[in-house]
């Protein structure tokens, strides 16, 4: 017996009772206003815009608030409550729909201005014998560019009267439809009135026979969108990281090298200038105070966790993950170097517009009936017309305490229009308008805000002035608004050092590093977990009794002939020396198999910098990175991930200076490839290469922890691809997820893909045998209790 499938599609409709218009006259100019809403209190609200001002007209409906009076019209600006006087209504009624004079106006309101669109889900008529088949696949689940989504094969619905109305006669291009059917419309599927899937419907084509519309072809897509679609082309260096800025001086940088405290920002010991040594009396022996390195030579590192938090906030998305809160992730940093170091040791990072001080407006003042200074919003306002011969807006700096450069940023109506680089005192013209007696322009209304930035300590006193000179009467009107901004310290702006990499490529690299899945559960929510953990969170269903055991196909697994786990090539002279001696890049794996499949390639967008102990002749744990090429020159690396190891070395001798003072550091926190998790030391490397810090082979690494179980299961001699046919009950079909495991008789499987016929309940699965150790998930969550699981 076939099941009843219902498909509902979202339809935006205009409520014809309220989507009408009125005409209001202000200063002898008529404006049309469209209805936007009605309220339970009995209001009908209309709106229109003049320049930047937003006007509301409130009309009392029958039985509405008595204080407005019968059929009362009230005009407000910007917010209901800020009443405007001195207006008239043409006729004082709604624009009549039948009046040709307003037909074009009303069409514009209906399609653009009227926002009273109400959203309905309307059920489509289906053919009785139409099959609705849903496809689901787990392939490419670790690639954020892929849409991890259910999708249907194309299906056909009849051109019934109801469907024609819902789809707005799409076959007829002359119809001015409210829906934009180039864009997928939200939809949901029910089976026997039980919710099954939510997603989107795409209208693909209309089918016409004998000059009559017969049917429409549609396709369903799950509502799981790819993270790449959400983030677009944005670069990592567009993130606003101003909250992580700090006072940039020798003391703070020294603390962020040496002290053992949890900080979003650290300064790893990585030189980009000199060949440091330790205790050997050499030219750059950092144990010698006379040879101390400048603190400005170091570049910072930021926790990757903080970058993820900022991405969540800036793009209004949420990452759900237990993995993102444990030491394997919270101990991970991104080194921030996107430029070569300056050799004069005085390089000062550029301060960004987000690190700035706003020029405050100290008084509210009016001119010619207009508020030109608004102390509540710290804005200066220009309202002018052709009756003025000239009009000036300028910021005068009356005093400064430093002769160094500073910057004046000017915003008009919220947009940056000018950034003035200047120093000293005097007038800083922002905008100047000059008219002649024969030139008449439009009325203009503009709001301005001012910000000052400075690299150096400075106190800057300003006076913002607006000067009007009226036609025929040369009577300048000067205004004064004195304000002071103070820069007592220099804030280090992390944003200026972020590498130029797309956010999608950066996150994709993190997913590859740890074999993480990224699966959307809504338009804004994403689950991120290691692949084994993701599978471990699925349900296990025994579907033996629902399986057609008479029709089972078994085929071999197409195995990869080569497995490659690689980083971006590092130009560091230490990495190049390692390659010359070993024949492979530090931390990489290249494994050739005797199979006939393609290549399995995992390439990270990150460079893997090989660290080195500074001197092996004396007992020390001081290791450093060398961002120097084979000619020992500075270079700009690819993005570099680093682990901060958990302990702090408190028996070191490191000297750092700002050219005036020199600090001796007796402790530091090492960075490199290694982190302590549970009772195991684990490495960011793919390979089991020797740790430069721990001086041992790292058997617990990114390959053994996150990929080995998947590939061992794939290469297991007993593994097969099994294709089966089932007829699942609704209790399983409507809850089935791609990370669920299926049991048939005595074998356990993972789902590679499936096709489900919703009308019959027939489901065809393509399955892989699952031989993986089930307690891998337990190790991920509680490594102390499962010390031998990893690898």
N, C-alpha and C positions, 0 to 999 in steps of 0.2 A: 504493500500500500504506500503510495507516494505521500510525502509530507507536504504541507502547505508552506510555501516560501513567500514571505512578504518583504518587499523592498520599498523603503521610504526615502524620499529625496527632499532636501531642504529647498523651500521656495520663499523668496522675498516678495512680499506683497505690500502694496500701498493701501492704506485705509482711506478709501474715497470719502468717508464722512468728514475727515479732518484734513486731508491733503488738499486744501484750497488755498487761496491767496487773498491778501488785502493790499490796498495801496495807501501808503502814508506819504505825506508831503512835509518835508523839512526844509526851511529856507527856500521855499518855492520850487524845490526839486522833488519830483515824485519817485518813490521807491516801492518795488513790489516785495512783499514778504510772504514766505511759504510757511504753512503750518508744520510744526515738528512734533507736537504731542498734545495729548489731553490728559488731565490728571483726575484722580478720584475726587478731588475737591471741587471739580466742575470748571476748571480752567481750560481754555483752548489757547495754546501758545504758538505765536508766529515769530519768525526771526529773519533778519537781514543784516548786511554788513555795509558800512561806509568806511572805506580805508581800513584801519586796524580796529575800528570799534564794532562791537557786536551788540546789536539792538534786539530787544525782545518786546513783543506786543502781547499783552495778556487780555484776552476777551472772556468775559464771564458767560458761561453757558447757563441754560435754564437751571435754577435751583442752586446756583453757585454762591460764593461768599457775599453776604449782604452788604459788607462795607464797600464793595465796588459799585453798588447800585445796579439798576437794571440795564442790561446791554452795555456795560461800561467797557471802554477801551483805555488801557493804561500802557504807556511806553516807558521802557527801562533801557539803560545802557550798561553793558558789561556784565551786570548781574541783576537778577530780579531783586529789587529793593533800592536801586539807584535810579530814581524816577527822573524822567526828562519832561520838560514843559515846552510849550510853544510849537505844537504840531497840529496838523489837521488830517482827517481821513477823507479820501475821495468817496463820496456817496455814503461812507460809513458802513459799508456792507462787504461781504465776501465778493471777490471777483466772480461774476457769473460764468459757469462753465461753458454756456452756450454762446457767450459773447465772443465774436471773432477778434475783437480788439485785444483780448487777453489770451488768445489761443496759444500763441508762441510763448508768451510768458509762462503760462501754466504748464506747457510741455517741458520747458526748461526746469521748472520747479519740480515736476514729477520725476524727472530723470537725474537731476543733479542736486538741487537745493533741499528737496523734501526728504528728511531723514527719518520719517516715521515708518520706514519699512519694517514690517513685522515678519518674523521668521516662523514658517510653518514646516512641518514634515508631512508631506502628502504621499499617499501610497500609490505606486504605479500599478496599472493593470498589467498582468502577465498572461502570455499564452498558456493554456492548460498543459500543453506538452513541452514547454520550453525548459531545457536543462540549464541550471545555473551551477557552473563548476568553478570551485575556488582552488587556486594553486598556492601552495606555501613551500618555501625553500629555506634551508639554513645555510646555503652556499654563500661565501663571501661575507659571513657574519662579522668578521673582524675588520672589514673595510668600511669606513664611515661614509664613503662616497656611494655605497650601495644602499638602496632603499630596502630595509628589512621589513617587508610588508607582504601581506596577502594580496593577491590579485586574482581576478576572474578571467576566464576566457570570455570573448565577446558574446553577448546574448542579445536577443531581439525582443522588443515589447511592441504590442499592437498600437496603431495610431488611433486609439479610441478617443472619444470626445474628451474624457478626463485627461488622458496622457497628452493630447494636443494642447490643452489649457496649461498643464504643468510645464510642458516643454515649449510653450508659447509659439507653436506653429513654426518651429525652427527651420523647417524645409522652405519657408517663404522668407527670402531675404528682405522683402519690403516691410516686414513687421518690425516695429520699434519695440523690441523686447526689453523688459526690465532686467532679466537675467543675462549675464554674460556667459554663454555656454562654451566659450573658448576655455574657460576656467572650470576645473572640476568642482562639483557641488557636493556638499556634505550629504552623507547617506548612512543608512543603517539597514542591516538585514536581520530578519527574524525567521525562525523555523518553528512552525506551529505555535507562534506567539512567544517563543522563547528567544531572548536576545542572543545573536550569534556573532556578528561582526559590526564594527562601525568603521566608516571610511569615507570614500568619495566616489562619485559616479562621473564618468567622462562620456559625454555625448559624442559619438564618433561619426555617425552618418544617418541620413534619412533615406528610406527606401520607397521609391515611387514606382508604381506599376499602372499602366493605362492612364497616365496623367493624374493619378490620385495617390495621395500619401497612404502607404500601407503599414509601415512600421518604422521603428527607430532602432539603431544598433548602439548599445552602450557597453561600457566595461567598468567593473568595480575595482577600486584600489583601496587597500587598508589604509587607516589613518596614521600609520607609522611612517613618519617622514625621515629622511636622512639628515644627519647632523650637518652635512655639507650644505644642504638647502637652507638650513637655518642660519648658518654663519656666513654664507656667501663668500665673497672674495676678500674679506677684511684681513688685514695683516696684524700680527701679534703686536707690532709697535704702535698700533692705534688704541690699545687699551689704556684706560685712565688709571695709572698707578700712583697718583699723587698722594694717596693715604700712606704709602710706604716711604715717602720722602723723609729725610732726616738731616740734621745739621752735619755738614760735611767738614770735618776737621780731623787732625791727627789723633785726638783722643778717641773719638767715636769709631774711626776705622780700626784703631788698635784693639778696641774692645770687641769689635765684630770679627777680629781674627782670633783672639785669644780666649775670651770668656766662654764658659760652658753654660749657655742659656739658650732657650728655644727662641729663635728669631727668624722672621720671614726673610731677612737680608743677612748675608754673611759675605766675608771677603776671603776666598780661598787663596792659599799661597801659590799663585801662578805668575811667573815673571814674563813680561812682554818686552824686556829691555836688556837685562844683563844676565850673564851666566853665573847665577848664585852658586856659592859653595858654603861649606859649614865647617869652621874650625881648622881650616888648612892654611890660613894666612894668605890666601890668594887675593887677587884684585877685587873680587866681589864677595869676600867672606862676610856674611851677614852677622856673624858673631862679633865683629869689630865695629864699635860705635862710629868710628871714622868712615866706615864703608856702608853705613846704613842705607837702605833703599827708601826712596820717597813714597809716601803713602798714596800719592796720586798715580803711581804706576800700576796699582792694583785695580782690577775691575770687580764689581760685585756679582753676587749670585742671589737669585730669589727662589724661594720654594715654589715648586711646580704646583703644589696644592693651592697657593695663593693666586697663581695665574688662573687656575680652574675656578676659584671663587669669583675672581673678577669677571671672567667670561660668563659665568652664571648670572651675575648681577647685570652686566652690560647688555646681554642678549635676552634677559628675562627667561632663562631656562633653568632646569634643575637636574643635577646629576645625582642619582641614587646609587650608592655603592658602599659596601663594607670595605672594599679594597682601598678606596681613596682615603680611609681614615686610619690605616695601620702604617707601621714603620717603613714598609717597602715603598710606600708612596710619600708619606709625610717627611721622610728623610731625603727626598729627591730634590735637587736644585738644578736650575738652569743658569749656566754662567752667562753673564751679560757683557759680551764684547762684540761690538759692531764697527769698531774703528781702531786704527793704529794709535799707539800712544805717542804723545808729543815728547820730544827729546829734551825740552828745556825744564821739565819737571814742574811746570807751572800751569799745566792744563787744568782748566776749570770747566766742569760739565755745563752745557747750555741749560739754562733754566727754562722750563716749558711754560706756556700760557696758563696751565692749571696751577702753577706755583706763583701766586701773585697777590696783590693787595688791591681791593676795590677803593676807588675814590668816593668817599661818602658825601652825600648832599646834606648840608647842615641845617637848611631852612627851607620851608615851603613858600614859594613866591609866585605871584601872578603878574601877567602883563596883558593888557587889552582883553581881559575876561578869560584868559587861558592860564592854566597852571604851567609855568615854565620850569620850575624846580620842585621836585617831589621828594621830600626828605624820607617819606615812608618807604619808597622804592628805590631811592638813590638814582634817580633818572633826571636828565635835562631834556626838555621838550622844545622842539622847534615847530611853531605853527605860523605859517606865513602865506602871503598872497602877493599878487602883482602890485599892490598898493605900496609895497616897500621898495625903496630905491636900492637898498642893500641890507644884507643880514649876515652877521658873522657869528660863528661859534668857535671859541678857542679856550684852551687850557693854558693858564699862565703859571709857570713855576716861579714862586717868589723867593724861595730859599732852598738850599741843599747843604748837606754836611760833607759831601764827597764829590770830587770832580769826575768820578768814574761814570761810565755809560749806564743809562737805564732805558726802559722801554715804556711807551704809552700805548696801550691797546684801546681802540675805539670801537664800540659796538653800536650799531644802529638797528633798532627793532630786533634785537637779539642776535644779529649777525656781525661778525668781525669785518669791518670795512677798512681799517687802517691800523698799522703797527708802526709807531714812530720811534726810531732809534735816536737818542739824543743825550745830552749831558748839560749840566749847568742850569742857569735860570733863563727866564724869558718866555715869550708867547709861543705856544705850540698850536698852530691853527689846525682845527679839526675840519671845518667846512666853511666855505665862504660863497655867498650868492650875491650877484650884482645885477640889477635890473636897470633898464632905461625907460624913459617916459613912453617909448613906443613898443616896449616888449611886455607882453602879458603872459605869464605862465599859469599853471594850475595851482590850486590850493594844495599845500603839502603839510602833512603832520608826521613828525618823526621823533622817536625817543632815543636818547643816547645814554650809554653807560661807559665808564672809564675805569681802566685797570692799569696799575703800574707794576712793572717787573724790574728786578735788579739782581745782578750777580753778586753785588757787594753790599756791605753794611752802608746804610744811607738813611737819612731822614729828609723827606721831600715834602715841602709845603706847596699846595696848589690853590689856584683861584680860577674857577670855571666861570666864564663870562658869555653872555649872549647880548649882541648889540643889534638893535633895530634902527634903521633910518627910513623914515616915511617919505612918500612922494610929496613934493611941493613944500614939505616942512622938514628942514634939516635939523632934527631934534633927536640926537642919539640917546638911546635908552640903555644904560649899562647896568649889569647886575653883578653882584659879587657873591661867591660861595666858597669860603675858605675851608680847606681840608688838609690834613697831614697824614702821610703814610710813613711807616718806619720799617726799615729792613735791618734788623740787628744781627742776623745770622744768614748763612748761605745754606739753602736746602738742596740736598742732592736729589736730582730728578731721575728716578730709575727708568722712566719711560724712554729717555734719550739713549739708553744703551740696549734696549731690546733688539734682538736680531730681526732682520727683515725676512720673515717667514709667514706664510698664511696661517691663520689660526687653525684652519682645517688640516693643513699639513702637519702642524705641530701636534695637534691632538691625535691625528692618525699615527704619527711616530710614537706617541706614548702608548696607544693601543697595541701597536706592533711590538713594542719593547716588552710588554707583559702579556701578550696574547689575550687582550681584553675584548670582550664583546661590547658593543654599544647598540642597544636596542631601545627604540622609542616606545613609550607607552601612551603618549599623547603628543600634541603639537609642541609642548614645552618641557616634557619630562623624559629623561633618558636613564636607563639602567646600564651601568658600567661594571662588569665583573670579569675576572679571568674565565676563560672558556670552560675549564673543568668545574669551577664554582658555579657558573651559569647552568651547566648541565645538572650539577648536584642539587640545584634549587627547583628543578622540574619534578613533576609527579611521575610515578611509575604505574603504568596500566597493563594489566594482563588482558590481552585481546584475543586469546586463543580461541574462545568459543565464537567470536565474531569473524574469524578468518576462514577464507575459502582455502582449505589445505589441499584441494585438488588442483589448484592453479597457482603454483609458486615458481617464479623464475629466479635462478641463481646465476650470477655472472661474476667474473673476476674483477678485482679492484684495479683500476689503471694506476700504477705506481710511478712516482717521480724518478727520473734517472739521475737527477742532481738536486741536492738540497743546499741552499746558500743562505746564510745569515750574515749580513754585512752592515758596516757603517759607511759614512762618507770618508773618503781618504783624508788622513791628517797630514799636514805639511810639517808638523813638529819634527825637528831633527832626531828626537829620540824614537818616534814612531817609524821614521824612515830607516833608522839604523836597525830597529827590530825586524822590519820587513826584509832588509838586506841579509840579515842573519838567518831568518826563519823561512822566508819565502811566502809568508802570508801576513795580512794585516793583524795587528794586535786586537784580540777579542773576537775575531771573525771565525766563521765555520764555512768550509766548502767541502762537501761530501758527495762523491760521485758513486752512483749505484749501478747495478747491472740490470736495469729495467728499461722499458721502451717508452715511458711516459715523458712528459715535459719536465720543466724545471720548477722547483718550489723555491721561490725567491722572497725573502724577507729583507728588505733594505731600509734601514733607518735614515731619516734626514739629519741625523746627528753625527758629529765627529767624536771619536773615542780617543781622548788625550791620555797617553801613557805617562804616568807620573814616575818620579825617581827619588830615591833617598839621596840627600845632598852629600853625604859622606859615609862610606862604609868602613872607614878606618877607625872611627870612634863610635861608641854605642849611642845612637840617636834614632828617634823615630821621625825626625823632621823630613818630610818629603815635600816636593814641590812639583808643579807643572811648568813646562817650558813652552810658551807660545812663541817659539822662535824657529825659523826655518833652517835649512841646512847651511845657509850663509850666516846664521845666527842673527837674522833680522826679524823684526816684528812682522806678524801677518794677521789678517782678520780671519778667524776660523769659521767653520760651519757651527751651528748651534751645538753646544756641548752640555750633556747631562752629567751631573756629579752626585755622588752620595756623600753625605757627611757621616763619618764614622761616629759611633756613640760615645767613645771616651775622649777625654781631653788629656793631652800630654802636658804634664806640669814640670818637666825637667828639660827645658829648652833654653836657648840663648839666641834671641832674634832681635835685631835692632832696626827701627823704622823712624823716619824723620820727616819733618815738613820744611827743612832748610834752616829752621831756627831752633826748634827743640828736637831732641832725640829720645825716644822711648825704648826701653829694654823690655822685651816680652819674654816671660819665663814659662808661658803656656801657649798652646795653640790647639785648634781643632782641625784634624786632618780631613782632607777631601780626596776623593778618587773614585774608584769603581765599587767600593765595598761598603756594606752596611750589616749591622747585627740585627737579626730577626729571630725572636724566640731564642733557641739555643744554637742557632746556626749562623755562621758568616756566609752571606750570599753576595753575588757579584752581578753588576750590570752587564758584564761581558757575555757574549754568546758561548764562548769557548771556556775550557777549564784552564786557561792560562794562569801563570804565576801572578799572585797579587804583589804589587810593588810595596804596599803598606804592610800586609800581614806576612809576607814572605812565605807563602804556601800556595799550593795548587788549589784553585777554587772550583771544586766539583759541583757546588750548588750555585748555578748561574742562571741567566735568563732562559737559556735553551732547556736545561734540565728541569727547571721548575715549571715553565709555562708552555713548552712545546713538546717535550719528549713523550709525555703520555699520549698526546694526540697522534704523533707520528708513529710511535710504537704500536698503537692500536691499529693504525692504518696499514702498517707493514706486517702485522701479525699474519703468519702463514695460514691461519684458520679464518681470516676475515674474508667476507664475500659481500657483494651487493645483492640484497634479496628484495625482489619485487613481489608484493602480495596484494590481494584484493580482500577487502573487508566490508562489512555493513555495520557501522557503529551506531549504538544508541545515542540519542540526543544528550544524555548525561555525560558522555565522553566527548562527542563531536563538538559540542558548544563550549567545552573547556579546554580542548586540546591546544597545547603550545609546542613550539618547535624545540624547546629544550626538555620536553617530556621524553621518557624512555618507555619503550614498549617491550613486553614480555610475550613470547609465543612459545608455548610448551616450556622447555627448559633453557631457552636462549633469551638474552637481553639485547636490545637493539637501540641505536639512536636514529633519529629521523633525518634523512637527507632531504627529502621533499615528499609532498603528497598532493593528490588531486581529490577533491571531495565534491561529489554530486549531491547538492543540497536537497534536491527533490526526492531522490531515491535513498539517500543515506549511504550509497556506495562510496568507499574511499580506497584509492590505490596508493600504497606506500612504496617508496624506495628507501630501504633501510641498510645501515651498516652494523655489523656485529659490534658489541660494546664489551671489550675485555679490560677496560680500565679499572684501576683500583678505586673502589668506591670511597675510601677514606681520604682521598686526595683533598676533597672539600673540607674534611675535618682538620687536616693539617693547615689549610689556608686560614682557618678561623682560630685554631688553637695549636700552634706548632710545638709547644712544650709537651703536649700529650702524645704527639706523633712524630718523634724525632727522626724516624727512618723512612718516612713516607716520601719526602721530596726526592725526586730523581729516581 
